[in-house]
Structures are given as C-alpha cells and as structure tokens.
Amino acid sequence: MPVAAYSEKKHKLDNSRLRRLLKGSVRDDEIARALYASSASVVEVWPSCIVEPVDTDDVAKTMQFAREHQVPVTCRGAGSGVAGQSLGQGIILDFSVHMNRTLEVNPTAQYARVQPGVVKDDFDAELGGFNMFWPPDPSSSPWCTVGAMVSNNSGGAKSIRWGTAKDYLLELDVLLASGERVKLRPLDVHADGRIEFPADADEVERRLAQAVLKLATDNAGLLHKQRPEATRSSSGYNLFEVLRAPIVGDIQRYYPRVVTDPEIGAGKPGVLDMPRLFSGSEGTLGILLEARLRVLNLPRKQAGLTLYFDSNEKMAQGVVRLLPTRPTKLEVLDRSFIDVAAKSDPRLGQGIPDKLQSMLIVEYWDDSAEATRASVDAALAACLSDGPAFGGEPAYDAKELERAWTVRKVASPILSRVKGDLKPTRWIEDCAVPPWKLPEFIARFKAICERNGFTAHLFGHGGEGNLHVNPFANAKDEGHRERMRKAADEVFAMVKGLNGTISGEHGDGIMRSPYLKQMYGEVYPLFVKVKELFDERYLLNPLCKVIHRGDDSTAGDRTITSFLRVGDKYDRVTTGTVLDAPSVQEEIEKCHGCGKCRNYCPLMRVGKDEKYSARAKANLLRGVISGRLDAALLTDAEFKANLDLCISCEQCLIECPTQVDIPGIAMRFRDQYVERKGKGGAVADMLSKPDKMGRRGQTIAGISNSMLKNRFVRGLAQKVTGLDERRKLPQYHKSHGVAKLKPLDVPADVRANMPAEVVVFPGCFAEYYDPDGEKNTLIEIMHALGVTVHVPELNCCGISRITQGDSRGASRELAENVQKLVKPAGRGAKIVFSAPSCLLAAKREWARIVGTADAQVVADACIDAHELLLGIFRAPTMQSQLVPLTRKVAWHEPCHSKVLAVGNTARELVDLLDHASTVNLQAGCCGLSGTFGLKTDNFDMSMKIGSTLFNRINREKPEVVTTSCGICQTQIKQGVQTSEDGKPGLQVAHPLRLLYEALPKA
C-alpha cells in the first residue's frame, strides 16, 4: 500500500549531510515522522525530519541547513500544546531529549538558568531544595517543558496572583532564523526615546530593540486603544505590553499588571521588554536556547474556601469582589461540570445545593496560617455577608479543599473517556474575557453551542475570565466539521465584541492562527512587521501566528478544522489483521496525545525520546489503520521494536486521562506479528514459558543455581540468548514446607464473610523460586483460618506468552486452567493469587483468550490474597492474635498491584504487624518488568528506572523490604545489598511471609 498523500514529505531532502554535521540524532524515516506528527492537539501535521540537538551548536547547524534549503523549523518540548504549535512540515527540533537541564540556581539573586527542554516539575523540584519555585503552573506541569511555557506564555491556576511566564523572564538567549544569536532582555528607555543598552549588547540586539521600539512608539495610540481588555492573553504578538513602566511592586506578594504606556519614549522613561514580546510567540520569532528566569520564595501555608452561586451573574460579582483579596487561585466550575463528576461518584455531589449554578474554588498562599486564615475570612465577608454567594465552606487547611478540587480533577478525565466518535474536542476551548463579562460570555457561548448542535461543560480560571470549554463533536463527520467552523466564527466574533481574546493561555497554534487577522484588525499588520523583523524568510514555525502564503496556495483557506487528526482526510483502512477489529481501532483512536504518559511511563521517564512514550504506540498504530503508514510495517522489525517499548506495566489504565489501553493494543499488535512472523526463535519461546523453565531448574536446583552464579556460563548465555551476564537471576528453591500454625480463633461475624474454601494459585515465582516464602505460607495461613484449601496442578497464568504476542499459544493451557477451576468457582470458592501479575492475567486476559462463559466465571472468582486476608485480620479479635514485628519494614508497590487497586492492601496488611510504621517507598516501577530487564539491550535502562527505588531503600535503611511481586524482588536484590546467599544486608520478603511469621506456631 502506498503511503497516503496526507503524510507525504513536503520537503524531500537528503539529510545525510545534516547527520554528519550534528552530534544529536537526525531521523526522517516514516516511524519517526509518525511519532512527531501529532501532539496534545486535535491536529496532525507530518514533519519531514526530526532532530534531537545535543547542544546549541547542533541547533545552529540545523538552522543553517534549514536556511540553505528553505526548510521550516519548528521547536518542540513535550508536545503538550493543545493548539498544534509544536507541529510542522519541515524540521522538528526536539529539545526534551538532551537540552533538558537546570544550569544554575541563584537563590540570593532569585534567578535560575535553564535549557528549554527541562520539565517544569523537575525544575520546581530543584528549586524546592532552596524553598523556591517558578510561579507559572499549567496542569501539564509534570511533563511540559519550561522552554515551551516561555514560548506559549503559559499560566495556570495561580496566574491570578503571580501572572504568566512573560512576567518572569530576565534574559533569553535566542537563535534567529538568520543564524544570528541575540540576548533578549528588558532595556531601559529614556524619556527622549534613547535605549540604555548594557555594555555587552551587540549589533543584533541593538538593531532589533530599536526597530521594536520604533514600531511600538509609532503605533502607541493604536496599541493602547486596541489592547484586549482580558487580563490574560497568549494570542498574537504581545506588542501591547512591550513598553511598560518599571515594576516597583513586590512581585513575591502579587505581580503588578503591566499595561502599555504610550508616553514611554515620548516624554516619559520606561522599559522596552523584549522577552515579553518573545513570550507567546510560539517559536515563530526565534529559537530559545537558554532562559534566565526570576524565581520566588515558596509560601509555606495554604487555605481557601468554596463559594456557591445561583447564577453566573452572581458568580461574576463574586469574582470582582474577590480580586482585591488577592487570591492565589480563583477557579470556576459550571453546574454541568459538577454534575459530570457527581454522576461518576455520587459522593462528590453530596452537599451540593440544588439551586447551585456555579461554584468558585478560592485559595490563598502565605507564610503563616494566620495570614491565610485572615484572607479566607475576608473572602467570606466579601461574598457571603450581603454578597452574591448564597453559601460556602471555609477550608483553613489545604486538605479541607481536597473535595472541591476532586470534583475538578475527576470531571475532566471522565469527559475525556467518553467512548465513540462523539467526544469533547478542543477547538474553541481557551477564550478569555474580562471577568466581569463572564455571565454574558457563558450565556452566549452556551447559546452558540446549542444553536449549532453541540453540548459543552465549562470550567477554568474564573479570576481571569479564562474558561476551558470542550464541546462534544465528531470531527470525522463533515456535518460536524461544518458546524465546528460556524461555531468558531460565532464564538470568536462574540469574544472580540467583549474585548476578549481567543486564547488566554494555550496559544493560537495551527488552529487559531487563521483567525488573528479578523480578531486584531488594524493591529495585525504590526504582527506581520514583527514576524518579518525577526524572521523575514518565514522559516520558523510558519503555520502559526502570521501565516505567509509563500508557495502554499491553501494558506488563506485555513480554518479551525484544517489539519484535523481525524478530519476529512481520515479513513480507516483494512490491514487483514486483528487490528481491524472495531474495538481495537476505537482504542487506538482514544489517545488524544496529551502527553501525561511522558510522566508516568517508566521507560519515558528515563529515555526522554518520544518513542518511549505510551502515546507513541497509539500514534504508530493510528498511522497504520488510517493508511498514513504502510501496513507492511506491521511485520517490520523496527516498527515492532517501537511497540515493544511498551513493557505492559499497565499504568495507562489508571494514569492516562482517557485510560487508553496501550498495553492491550500493543499485545494485539504482537499477536498479529507472531501469527505472521513467528515467536522469534528458541530464546523468545523459552522466555515465554517460565513454568517449564522453572520446573526443570527446580528439579536440579543445586546444579542450576551453581550455573546461574558462574560468570563464565552467564557470559556464554549472554552471547547465545541475549540475557545480560550482569543480571542476578533468582535462585531455584525446592519446597520443604513450613512449620504448622496454631488454629486461629475466628469469630462468627468474621467467618461469615470468609470463603469456606479457596483454590491457591501460586504463580511461577512462588512455585519454583520461593515456595516456602510465598506459596506454602499462604496455604498454611488459610489452614489456620479453618478454610478448605485446594492446590491443583495448574498451568502458568500465561502472562509472559500473552504480553509477547502468543495469546493463541497460551489458549490451550489457559483453557485447561479454566476447566480445573470452574467447578470450585461455581461452588463459591475463591481463587486466591499471591502474585499480582498472575491475578491481572486471570482477571483481564483469560476470558478474552479462552472466550467462554466458564472463563468469565473463573475470572470473577479470582481475588488477591492480601485483599482477602486484610478483610479478615482487620477485625480486632484477629489482630490480637498477631505477634508484632520488631524490624523496620519498607513496602514497594508493584505496578500490577496498583492497576488492580490492591497494592495498598498489602501495605495495610503489613501495617497490622508493625503498628502502622511500614515505610511506603513510593518509587514507581522497579524497571525489570518480566523479561525486559533481563536482556543486554535493556539492562542499563532497567537499572536506571529502578534507581529511584534503590535510592529510597538505601535512604530509609529498612531491615526488610516487602513486595508481592517476584520480579520486583529480583530487581531489588540486583540494586541493593541484601542478605541473599548469607551476605550482610536487608531481607527481601513477600508480605505473606511476614504475616506467617507474625502468627503463632503449633
């Protein structure tokens, strides 16, 4: 199948010279292009080439190459922009891979220097060591990059108090499209219009500054007159604030609003703020290489309140009354938004009055509890004492605000998880109007949506009139797209009439840039002059801001629905594989590309390259099912290598806002690959059968263990099998049995909630490597409770085969398991698992693979051992029979326990043994992940992922580390010194072993 025209390269160049010039990687293959064709936006633009610069020299050489060949360049951080500003048809510069460090923190002078690719939360973590922070705070802060925040002028919930990115720029190191490098910094302007340049100012800085000053002073009256009244904006170029008075207020307390002063340079001194002009330009004026940022002291206390209003008019009155109290956050939730959260969890709707139409969540941060309490009381007085609110609740402690914020945090993902083609779509989601005009905006916005057949839920930054609204639309349908265009025209015209802006914080990007000319009228030609002053050849991100026709005849025809990811040029194609199933294709299309997986995916956290992210797998498979990538790639080794970077930790099922089943679609991909290409040889087949390996190894445990410890044998095995010789493999142990426990005194009320009989499913690790530490202790504990225990001979749970794409090969053995287990399950017996991965396979995969009603009966009967036992031993009479532990215990939560929502049960069970003193390591994935970390190619990455866990264990210095996953136990023994083989060090044990030790012996 030929590659679809939509994804063809616009710039077909020989990049071999560029590869020779750069230290960083240069990729122009179809797989890389697909990974960078989309972002957190609903648009898709295929680049011609991707560069991962290592340093500023790489950036300069890339720009020189682009200039020579007239190829556009677009900068990218995490790809978290929702308007498509990180997408382009030429070269993509990905700063997140290498240029991602904090270079300096100077707490005395209150500044920090950063590279553009540093992640915002990582930056704040470094600042936190000095009790400092950088105030801009978008919801994507755990994964978005600081350089992109500067380029977008990002804000977030705290901007009402501390402003946006533009307010914290001290100096920017910028590379122009011409190849010139320039410092952009605030410059003093004398009353007569002379600029006071620093001694190190070069000709480029002088030329640009003088040109911008002339443009601003010549048009000062127009800019003053046409400036949007909205208090925050990331739309157009910020000529409106480039001439400002010196900031004399205490920005630590409350940032001063900056306004254009037309008299500066014409009889009045002031400041020419060049960084303020650059911020919000979305990479269209220059390439940010480094930024020196103002940082603030972090307030120590938080408090707040919620306020209830029976109309949006009164809510807006409340906002106006609250502004003088200088809140840190002032968020608005529309009633429809609250109802969405309450429908998911009725508890969230408890206490919400029926007449409520709007809610404000208000927060105050300060250095003392007295100060925050006083602010809350002032807010209550302003809005409740003869004020517009009919009710409210103070929260003098930040934890008391949790419920209100839970509504906000729960509703957004719920809206994102809507199934089908009709879903919340970001195309007019970022308008901002003066706060006092919110009632009119909300009413007219809802009317426009209703008139055009859309439903929408509103929330956002009420204190600055910046609401986020994602109307439900089906972008695949031409009728919907036509109504999307019509609604956008009406909304933007309405916003202009209210003297607002079409982007409060998310930027214009590809989507909204076509509307800037009509929004700004007479000011738009000034935007053109700014663009051409900095980038006269339109090489930098030319699809955004000022759109230059050039050789693109469609430039003037662009609308809000141009370049849609699943728009008019999107059609599903047949691949002849399991990927053709509508349910699988729907799952692939569910990923909206927000980028949160860059934060929680274990590989992405350390790998940085986009290919490691979970969304990369969805992007590649969407490319295939849409015909934009050749279906022949489904059997391509490199394509498979990218899909294999999903290690089935399953965190997408709980962390992803849309809960895209990335592990599931990766498994479906591997299923078709194995069916068509085979399992990958004897080694892959061996690794997929841990039960057979374990059975043979345990039979001759002494010999097996000696061979596993022998460095020569391991080196030979590395050459033959690819298993890294550095890896300490678990030791085989034969079952010797454990000492009998005394029968426990189980009260009738406890026994009434216990199963009368159980089937123990030990899993391969317990069966062959830890039979007396995990398997036999569980059996003995159940005997002591007076429960009938069955331990039939069962096959492996199949998790290894399933995750490697051999579902068909696993089906027969899984069917045998179902046949053996369905009878006791039908009698009401529980099938008890001590290993989370085995339980996950049984509950999530067996019914799908076996495909019978019996398999579902079995799946429903499966239960985690810790969950079952915690329910029993929570009873005071049962706790009294436990012997307290006297050793310091630390607990690690396996990924699959977290997915199953049973992780905490293991910790709580151990807490019963050590008087709730168990240390929660909270370290995330251990990094081994089945066979992934066994292989030489992955060993170093595996250990890097596990380093957080190892460091926390070493810092806490426990005597025992406990975790219910045998794979995690293996990785811990690799990364920290343990007592295995009689060496001094901590003990690694299964929680059931600790429970067994705490019970009286016969």
N, C-alpha and C positions, 0 to 999 in steps of 0.2 A: 504494500500500500504506500503510495507517495505521501510525503509529509504535506499536511494541509497548508493552503496558501496563507492562512491566518498566522501560522507560526514560522513562515519562511524568513530567512535573514534579510533585513532591509539593507545591511551593509556587509557585503561579501568580500572580506579582505583576507589576505594571507597574514596571519598573526604570528608566524614563526619568528619574525624579527623582534616583535614585541616580547616573545618568550625569552629570546636571547638577552634582551636588554634588562629584564626585571629579575629580582630575587624572588618575588612572590609568584604564585601560580597564575597562569592565563588559560582560560578554558573557553572553547567555543563549540564543544560537542552538544548534541541535542539534549542530553540528560542535564547538563549544567544549565543550558538555556531554559529548560522547563522549570528548573528549581527557582530561577530568578525572574520568571515571567509573571509571578503574582506576589501579592503581599497581603496585608490585612484589609485591603480594599476589595471592592466588588469588580474591579477592572483587571484586565490581563494584557500585558504587552511583552512580547518576546524580544529579548536583547540579542545582539549579535555576538557579544563576547563578555566574559566576566573576568575581572582582575582582582586579586587579593593582595593589595600592596603591603609590603613589609615595613616600609618607611617612606618618608617624604620624597626621597629620591625616586622611588618607584612611582609615586603619584606624578611627579614632574615629568618623568619619561613617558608615562602613559598619556599625559595631556599633550606632550609634544607629538606623539604618534597620532593622536586623535586630530590634532591641528593639521598635520601634514596630509591626512586622508579625509578631512572634513567629516569626521565621525563624532556624533554627540556623546557626551559623557554624563552619566547620572550617578550620584553618590547614594550609598545605601548603608544603613546601620543594621537594625534588626528586622527591617521590613514590616514595622508595626504601624506605619502610617495608613490611615483609612481612606485617603483620597487619591492614592496611587502615585504619590510624589517620588517614590523610590523605584519607579519602573521607567524603562526607556528602551528605545530601539537600537541604541548603539552599544557603548561600553558601560558596564556597571562596575563601579568601584566599591567593593565590599570592605568597609573599614573595621567590621566587627571581628574579623579573624585574627589579625595581627596588631593593628594600631588601636589597642584597647586598654591602655594603661593610664593610671593616675600618675603623673610625673612629679608632682610636688604638692605638698600641703603646708601652708604657712599660717598657722593659727594666730600668730601675733598680728600680722598684716591682714588677716582674714581673706585670704585668697587661696585658690588651688589651680594648678595647671593640669590639663587633661588632654589625651588624644581623643579624636572624635568617636572611636568605637567603644569607649568604656561604657559599661552598663550602668544606668542610673543608680540602681540599688547597690551595686558593688561600689560605686563611687561614694554613696552615702555611708556604706559600711566602713570605708576607710576614714571618712570624715568623722564617723561616730567615735573613733578612737581618740579624737580631740574634742568630743562633745559638740560637734558642729554638724551642719547639714547644708544642702543646696536646696532652696525652697521650691522650685518648680516640681510638681508632683503628679504627673499623669497616672491614670490607673494601670498603664502598661509599664510602670517604673521597674518591676522586677526583671524586665528583659529589654526595654527600649534603650537606645544609646544616647549619650549626652550630646554628641555632635548633631544627631537628628533633632534633638529637642531644641538646640540653638537654632538650627535651620528652619524649624517649624514654628518657633516661638511658643513652645509648649507651656501649658499652665497647670491644670488640675484643680482639685478641690480647694487647695489652700491659696489660690491666686487672689482671692478677695482680700486677703491680708497682705500677702507678700509679692503679688504680681506674677509675671510670667518670665520666661527665660531672658527676654530682652532687657530686663531690669537688673541683671546680674553679670553683664558682660564688661570686663575690664579691658581685654585686649584679645583680638582674634588674629591668628596667623593664617592668611588666606592665599591660595594659589589662584591666579586669574587664568582665564582661558588663553590669554596671550602668552602664558608661561611666566609672567611676572609674579613675584611674591610680595605681598604687601601686609603691613600691620594696619588693622582697623581698630581704632580706639577713640574714646571721646576726646575732642580737641576744644580748647578754649577759643572763643571768638570774641574779639574786641568790639566795642560799640561801633567802630568805623568799618567793620567787616573784615578786618585782618584776622587771620588764623594764627594762633600761637602754637607753632609746631615744636615738638620735642627735638632735642639735639640730634637724635638718631633717625629722624624722619628722612626717608629717601624721596626721590623724584616721583615715584609711583604714588606714594601716599599723598604727597602734596598735590599732584595733579587730580587725583580722584576727589580729595577733600574739597579743593577749590571749585571743582565742577559741581559737586553736590551742593555746596553752599550757595553757589550762584543759582542753581535750579530751585533751591528752597526759598531763597530770598526774593527771586524774581516772581515767584508764584505764591508767596506767603499768604496773601489775601485769599486766593482761591483755595489753598490747602486749609486755611483756618475755617473757611466757610463750608467746605465740602467734607470735612472730617466727620466720620461716623460718630454718632452720639453714644453708641455702645461702649461700655467701659473696657471691653477686651476684644481684640481682633487679631486674626492671623491671616487676613485676606489682603491681597495686593501687596505693594511695597510700602513700607512704613515711612513714607515721606512726611506723614502727619506729625511725627514726634522727633524728627531728625534735628530740629532746632528747639532746644529746651533751656529752661533756666537751670542753674546749678542745683543739685539735690542737697538740701540743707537739713532735712528731717532725719530722724533716727530710723533708718531702714530696718533695723533689728526689731523695732516695735511695730512699724506699719509702713509699708512702702508708699511714698508720695506719688500721686497720679501725675503723669507727665502730660503736658499739653503744649501744643505748638504756640510759640510766641512770635508773631510776625514782626516784632520790633527788634529781635535779636539780629545783630549785624547791621541794623539800620537805626542806630542811636542808642542801642542797649546791648550790653555784653551778655554772653550766654555760652552755650555748649553746642558744638556740632557733634552729634552722637552717631558716629559711623557704624559701630556694632549694632545699634538699634535699627539701622536701615537694613543691615545684612540679616538680622534675625527675622524669620518669617519669609525669607526669600526662597526657601526650599531648594537650595543648591543651584539656583539659576544665575547667581551673580559671581560666585567663586566657590572654590573647594576648600572647606575648612580643614586645616592641618593640625591646629592646636588651639586651645582656648584657655585664657586666664579668666577665672570666674570668681566673683565675690561669694564668699560663704559666710553663714551666720552661726551664732551660738544656738544650740538646740534647747528650746524651753523644756523644763522638766515636768510640768503638770498639765493635765488636760481635764476639761469638764465641758458640759454642754447641756442641751435641752432639745426636746421635740415640741413643736407647736402645731396646733390643729386649726384649720380654717374651713369655713363652709362655702367659700367661693374663691376663685382665683383673684378676683379684685381685692379681697381682704388679704390674701396671701401676699400680693404685691405691696400692699400698705405695710404689712409686717416686715417685708424686706427693707423698705425705705426707713422704717423706724429702727431696724436693727443695724443699719450701716454705721451710724455714729458710735455704736458699741464696739466696733472694730472686731468682728468675729474672725476666726481663723478659717472656718468653713461655714458655708451657708447654702445647703443643698435643698432642692425642691423635689418632691415626689408627687406626681399626679395620682388621683384616686385609682385610675385604671391600672397604674403600675403597681400600686399596693395590692390590688385585688389579684393580680397575677401571682404574686408571692404567696398570698393567703390561700389561693386555690391549691398550690403545691403543698403547703404546710399550714393547716388551719390555725395552728398556734400563733403564727405570725399576724393573723388577723384579730386575735383576741385583744379586746380593749380598744380597738379602732372604732370610734363612733360612726354610726350610720350616716350622719349628715356631713361627715368629713369629705371635702373635695380636694384638698391639697394639704400636704404636710411639709414643714420645714425642719431640717435637722441642722442644729447650730452647734459649733464647737468653739471653745476658747482655749488657747495655749498660753501658758505664762510660767514664770519661775517659782510661783508659790501657789499653794492650794487656796490661800486667802484671796489672791488676785483673781483666780479663775472662778471662785465662788461668787465674788462680787460682780463679775461680768455676767454670770448666769442670772443672778438676781436682778441686775439692771435690764437684761433682755426680757425676763418675765414681766417686770414692771412696765416695760415699753409696749409689750404686746398683749398682756392679759389684764392689766389694770386699766379698764376703759379703753382697751386696744382692739385690734381687729381679730385676734385669735379667740376662739371660744374655749380652748383648753390647751393643756400642755403638761409636760413632765420634765422636771429638772433632773439632771444626771451629774451630780457633783464629783463622781468618779468616772473615769473613762470607760470602765467596764459596764457601767449602767447604760451607756449609749449603745451597747452591743446589739440589742434587739432592733433598734431603729436602723442601724447600719446593716443588720442581717437582711431586712426587707430589701434594702438597696442591692446588696450583694447577691441575694437569691434570685430576684426577679430577672436580672439581665441574662444570666445563663439559661433560665427557663425559656425566655423568649428566643434565645439562640438555638435551643434544642428542638424547636418545632420541626416536625417531620414533613417531608414533601417539598414540592417546588415553591409553594406559597410560604414565604418566611420573612422575618424582619430584615430589611435591606437598607444599607447605609448609602443614601444618595442625597438626602436633604437633612442630615442629622446634626448639623453643627451651627445653626443660625444663632446669632446673639443680637439682642435689642436692649435698649435702656431698661433696667429692672422695673421701673415704674410703668413700662408699657407691656409688661408680661401678660396681663389679662387680655389685652387686645390681641397680642400675638397668639396666645394659646387658643382663644376662641376662633380667630380667623384661620389658624393653622388646621385646627380640627375640622373646620367647615370646608377648607380646600381638600383635605383628605377624604372627607365624606362625599363631597361633590364628585371626586374622581374615583371613588370606589375603594379607598384604602382605609384600613384601621391602623391606629398608632397609639403607643404608650409613651408618656413624657416623663423625663427626669433630667436632672442636670444641676448646673451651678446657678441657682436662683439669685444669689447675691450679685451676679454679674449678667443676669438675663441671658445666659448661655445654656440653652436646652438641647438635649440629645434625643432625637426622635427618629426611630427606625420603622417607617411604615411597612406593613406586610405587602409584598409584591412578588410576582413570579416573573423574573427577568427573562425567562425562556419564551414567554408569550408576547407576541408583537402588540396585542391589545394592551397588555400591562405596560409595555415599554412606551407606547404612545401616551398612555395616561401618566406615566412617570415624567415624561418630558413636559407635559401640560402642567402637572402639579408643580414641577420645579420652576417653570416660568412664573406661575402664580405666586408661589411662596417667595421667590427671590424679589419679585416686584413688590410684594407686601412688605418684606423686610426693608427694602430700600425706602419705601414710604414711611416706615417707622424710624428711619435714620439708623438702621442697624447694620449688621454685616453678615455675609453668607457663610463666614467661618469664624467662630470665636476662638478655636484653639487647634482644630485638626488640619487646617491649611486648605488651600484651593486645589492643589494637586492636578491630576489629569481631569478629574470630574468637574470641578467648579471653575477652572481657568477660563473656559469659553464664555463665561458669564461676566467676567470682570469689566469688559468694555461697557456693557449696559449698566452695570452697577455703579461704576465710578465716573461715567460721562466725561466731563472736561478734564478730569484728573488722569484718566487713562493714558493720554499722550505723554504725560510726565513719567508714567511707568515705563513706557517704551523708551524714553530717553535714559532712564536709569539702567534698563537692561542693556542698551547699546553702549552706554558709558563703560560698563563692566565687561560686557561680552558682545562685542559688535558682530561677531560671526554666528551668534546663536548656537554655540556648541554645548552649553551647559544646560542640561535638563530642558530641552526646547519644547517639550509637550506641556510644560507647566508655566503658570503666570502669563507672561506676554507671549502669545502664540504667533510665530513668524511663519508665513506661508512658505517661503523658500521654494523647495521643489515638492512640497506636499500640497497637492491641489485640494485635499479634503480638510485642510486646517480650518477654513472658515465655516465648515459644515458640522463641526463637532457639537455634541450636546451632552447632556447628563448621562445618556445611555451609550455613548461611544466607548468602544474598547471593553464592553462588559465581558466578564469572565464566562458567563453562561448566557450571553445575549443572542442577537440574531444570527451570529456565525457559529453557534454551538449546536452540535447534534451528536447524540450517542451513536457509536458505530459498533458493529458486531466483531468480536475478536475470536469467536469459536472456542472460548474457554469459560471456566466458572465465573470469570469476571463479568460475563454477560447477564448474570442474574440481576434483576432489578434491585433486589435488596442490597447487593454488593455495590452496585453503581450509585445507589442513593447514599450509601455510607461514604463512598469516596467523595461525593459532591457535598457532603455535610460540612467538610472542613472549610471554614471561612478565612483561614490563614492568619488569624490574629497574632500568632507568634508566641503565645504563652508557653508552648512546648519548649521554646528555647530556654525556659527557666526550669521546667521540671523534668525534661527528658535527660536521663543520666549521661548519655553519650554527648548530647548537645552542650551540656554544662561544661564539659572539658574539651570537646572537639572544636567548638566555635564555628566550623564550616557549616554552611546551610544544609549540606547533605545529611548531617546528623539529626536534624530536627524531625519531629514526628510529621509536621505538615509536608515535609519533602516527599514522604511516601504517598500522601494523598495527591500532591501536585503531579508526580510522575504518572500515577495510575489514571488520574483525570485526563492527562495528556493523551494517554493511550485510548481510553474509552471515548474520547471526543474526536479521535483521528488526527489530533495535532502532533502526536508522536506515532511513529510507525509501530504497528502491532508486532512486528518482527522482534522488537526489543524485549518482548515478554520472555524470550529464550536467550537473551543476551547476557553474558556473564557479568559485565559491568553494571547493567541495569539491576541484575539480581543482587550484586554486591551492595548497591544502594538500598534496596529493600531489606537486605539482611542486617542493615544497621538499626532496624527495629529489633530489640532484644527481648520483646514480649514481657517487659516489666509491668505492662497493663495500666500504667499511671494515667494514660489518656482517658480511661473510663471514669476517673474521678476528678482529675485536674483540668482536663480540657473543657472550656466553656460550652462547647457543643457536644461534648462526650463522643467524639468521633472514635470509632473502634479501629484505630490504626493497627494494633496487633492482629485484629481479625482480618482486615483486608490484606495485611502483609502475609498472613497464613494462607488466604485464598490465592494470592499470587504464587506462593511457594507450592501450593497444591498443584496448580496448572503446570508449574515449572517441572516438578518431579514427574508428573504424568507424562510430560513430553520429552524431558531430557534425562530422567533417571535421578537417583538419590545422591549421586556424586561420588560413587565408589565405596570401597570396603570400609574406609575410615568413617565416612559420614554414616554409613549403615550401622557400624559398631557404636558410635556415639549416640545413636537414636534408640539404642536398646540397653539402657542401664541395668535392667533386671537380669539380662543374660550375662552381661559383663560381671555384675555383682555376684551372681550365683557361682560362676566359675572362679572368680577371685577369692571368694569366701571359702570355697572348698579346700583351697591350698593357701590359706591366709598367710602362714609364715613365709612361704616362698614368695607369694605375691607382694607382701609388704617389703621384703628384702629387695626385690627387684625395683619396686617403686622408689626406694631410698637410694638406689645405686645411680650415681651421677652418669656413669658411662651408659647404662641402659636407658636412662632418661634422655641423654643426648642422642642416642640411636633412635629412640622413639620419636624425638622431635623431627629428625630427618625423614622418617618413614611416614609419620602420622600428622605432623604439624602441631603436636601438643608441646607446649613450651617446657623445656627442661627445668626452668626455674620454678615451675608450679609444684607446690606441695599437694599431692593428691591425698584424699582421705585414706586412712588405713582400714583394711578389712578387719572385722571382728566377728568371731563366731559367737553364737548365743549360748551363754552359760546359765541364764536365768537369774532372777533376783530374789532376795530374801522375801519371805511371805510377810504381808502386813496383817496387823490385827483387824478383825472385822470392825467396821466403824458403826457408831450409834447414829442411825439416820432417822430423824423424827418423821412422823407420818405425813406432815404437811410438805416436807421436802421430798419424801419418796413419791408423793402423789404427782409431782412434777418431773419425775425422773423416768426415763425409759426402763422397761423391765428387762429388755435385752438389747445388746449392741453387737454390731459387727465391727471389728477393728481392721482398718485399712492402714497399714503401717507406712507404706511407701518404700521405695528402693533404698533410700539413705538409712532409714531406721532398720530395714531388713538386713542390710549387708555391712553397714559401717557403724551402726550404733544400736544394735538390738537390745542391749541391756540398759541403755541410757534413754531410749525413746519408746521402742515397741513394748518391751516386757514391763516397763514401769506403768505404761498406760493399762495394759492388761491387768496387772496386779492391783492398781488403784480401783478399776472397775469391779474386780472381785471383792475387794474390801468394802465396797459400797453395796454389795449384795446384788449386783447386776449380772445377769447371764451373759457370758461373753462368747462370741464365735470368732474364730480366726481361720477362715477358709483359705485355701491356697488360691491366690488371685494373681492375675497378670499385672504388669505395670500399668499405671494410670494413663500412660500414653503421651504425657506432656512433651517429652523430647521429640517423639515422632511427629506429633501434631504441629509443634512450632517449627519443625524443619520441613513441613510440607508433605508429610507422608500420612495424611489422615486416612487414606484408603488402606495403607498397610497396617494401620493401627486398628481398623474397624473390626476385624475378626476377633482380636484379643479383647477389645472393649465389649464386644457383644457377649463373649464368654463371661466377662465380669458381671455384666447386667443379668445374664441368666442365673448366675450363682447368687446374686444379691436381691433379686426382685422378690423372692419369696419371703425372706425375713423383713424386707422393707414393707411388703404388703401386710405383714402381721403387726406393723407398728414399730419394728426395731429401727434404731438409729444406726447409720453407718458413720463411724467416728474416724476422723482424719487428724493425725498429729502434724502433718506436713501441709502447709498452705498451697503449694503448687499442685499437689495431688488433688486437694479439695477443689481448687479452681478448675482443673481439668474435668473433674467429675460433674461439677455443677454447671459449667459453662460449655463444655465441648461434647460430652458423651451423648447427650440427647440428639445433638445436631448430626454427629457422625454415625451413630447406630440407627437413628431415625425411627425408633419405635416408641410406643406409649410406655412400655416397660422401662425404657431408658430414662424417661422423664420421672417415673415413679421412683426410680433409684436416685436420680439427681435430687429430688425433693426430700429424700430421707437422709441425705448427707449433711453432716454437721462438723464443725470444728471442735476438737477435743477441749480446748481451753474455754470456749464458749459454754459448752455443756457443763464442765467442771466448775466454772465460776458461778454458774447459776445454783450449783449445789453448795459449794463451800462459802458462799456469801452469808448463808444462814449462821447466826451467832453460835448456835449449838455445834455446827460443823467446824467453825473457826476455832472453837475452844479445844478441839482435838488435834490441832496443828502444833508442832514444835517450832517456835520461831527460828528463822535463820540468823546466824551470828556473823555472816560475812557480807561485805559490801557487794551489792549486785547491780549491774548495769544491763539494760534491756535494749535490744536492737529490733526494730520493726521491719520484717521482710516486706518487699513490695507487694507480693500477692496477698499477704495478710491485710494490708491496707486496702487493696482493691475489694476484698471480701468483707471489709468493715469488721474484721475480727482481731485486728492487731492489738488493740488496747485490751482485749480480754486476756491475752497472755500476760501483759504487764500488770493488770489488776489482780490476776491470779497470784503472781509473784509478790505483789504488794501485800497480799494477805499473809505472806510468810515472813516479811521483813518490816512489818508495821509501816507500810506505805513509804518506805525510804528507797525504793527502787529508782535508780537513775535512768531517765529516759534520754538515750543518746541522740535521738532526733537527727540522724545523719543521712537519711535517704538511702538510695540504692547502694548495696555493698560493692557492685561492679562486676561480680563474677558471672551472674546470670546464666545458669545452666552451663553449656559448653562454650559460651562466648569467650570467657576469660581464660579458658584452658589453652587456646590457640596462640601460637607465637605472634601472629599478626595483631592480636588484640591484648596481649598480656599487659603491656605498658599502659594502655588506656584503661584497662580493667583496674589496675592498681591506682591510677590517678583518680578514677571515680571513687574508689574505696578510701582514698586518703583522708577525706572528711571523717569517716567512721574511725579509721585508725587513730587519727589525731585526737578525737574526742575520748576514745578509750584510754589513750595514754595520758590525757589531761585529767580524767576522772580517777584513774588508778583503782579500778574495782578489783575485787578478788575473783569475781565470777562475772562473765558476760553470758547472757542467756538470749537465745533466739530460737524460734521454732523451725527455722529453715536450715536444712543441712548444707545447702550451697552457701548460705551466709556464714555458717560456722566454719566452712572450709576457707572462705576468704579471710575471715578474722584470724584464723590460725596462720595464714600467709602473711598478714600485715602487722601483727603484733606478737610479742613474745608470750607463748602460752606454756602450760605445764605438760603438753603432749610429749610423749617419749621420756617422761621423767625429768624434763628440764624445768628450772625455776620459771615461774610466770603464772599468769592468771589461768583459771579454768574456763573452758567454753562448754556450756551445757544446755540441753533442751529444757524448757520450763517444766516439763513433766517430770524430769529427773529431780528437779528441785522440790516439786510438790511431793514426790515419792519420799525424798529424804526427810521431809517435814512430818511424815505420817508415822505413827507408832508401829514398830515391827512385832511380829508374833513371837 
